[in-house]
Amino acid sequence: MFNLFKRRPPPDPEQVARIKGWVAAHMTLEDDDHVSVAELACHEPGCPDFETVVTVMKQDKRRFVLRFPAPVLEVSEVDVTGLEF
């Protein structure tokens, strides 16, 4: 049984910054666009233990949600640049 209230340490801030930079460059984002990165645990059958979810909110209110089936530390630039929009 898992503990819903057990806290994990936050993801590595340097890796989060790298992911944000890769996403911003790949999507040619403007300064007013916002990128957030979260590492989420999954307890559903068939999903990875952790996934990285990147949310991009453009200044024109368009929103993109990018999911990587790996923890933050395992997301690479190749993973990000391999995405199509």
C-alpha positions in Angstrom: 0.0 0.0 0.0 1.3 3.5 -0.8 1.2 6.5 1.4 -0.7 9.4 -0.2 0.9 11.9 2.1 4.5 10.8 1.8 6.4 13.6 0.2 9.2 13.2 -2.4 11.9 15.7 -2.7 11.3 18.2 -5.4 12.9 17.4 -8.8 16.4 18.8 -9.5 16.0 22.5 -10.3 18.8 22.5 -12.8 17.2 19.7 -14.8 13.8 21.5 -14.6 15.5 24.7 -16.0 17.1 22.6 -18.8 13.8 21.1 -19.7 12.1 24.5 -19.7 14.9 25.9 -22.0 14.7 23.0 -24.4 10.9 23.4 -24.6 11.1 27.2 -25.1 13.7 26.8 -27.8 11.9 24.0 -29.6 8.6 25.8 -29.5 10.1 29.3 -30.2 8.4 30.7 -27.2 8.1 34.4 -26.3 9.1 36.0 -23.0 5.4 36.2 -22.0 4.8 32.5 -22.6 4.9 30.3 -19.5 6.4 26.8 -19.0 5.9 24.6 -16.0 7.4 21.2 -15.2 6.0 18.7 -12.8 7.0 15.2 -11.8 4.0 13.1 -11.0 3.7 9.6 -9.4 1.3 7.2 -11.1 -0.4 4.4 -9.2 -2.6 3.1 -12.1 -1.8 -0.2 -13.7 0.3 0.0 -16.8 1.6 3.6 -16.4 5.2 4.4 -15.4 6.0 4.9 -11.7 6.7 8.6 -12.5 6.0 10.8 -15.5 7.1 14.3 -16.3 4.4 16.7 -17.3 5.3 20.0 -19.0 2.6 22.6 -19.5 3.1 25.5 -21.8 0.7 28.4 -21.6 1.1 30.8 -24.5 0.3 34.5 -24.1 -2.6 34.0 -26.5 -4.1 31.5 -24.1 -3.3 28.4 -26.1 -2.2 25.6 -23.8 0.0 22.6 -24.6 0.6 19.6 -22.3 3.6 17.4 -23.0 4.0 14.1 -21.2 7.1 12.1 -20.8 6.9 8.6 -19.3 10.0 9.1 -17.1 11.1 11.1 -14.1 12.5 14.6 -14.6 16.1 13.5 -14.4 15.6 11.0 -17.3 14.0 13.5 -19.8 16.5 14.5 -22.5 16.8 17.2 -25.1 16.2 14.5 -27.7 12.9 13.7 -26.1 11.8 17.3 -26.3 13.1 18.0 -29.8 11.4 14.9 -31.1 8.0 16.3 -30.4 5.7 17.6 -33.2 3.3 20.5 -32.7 
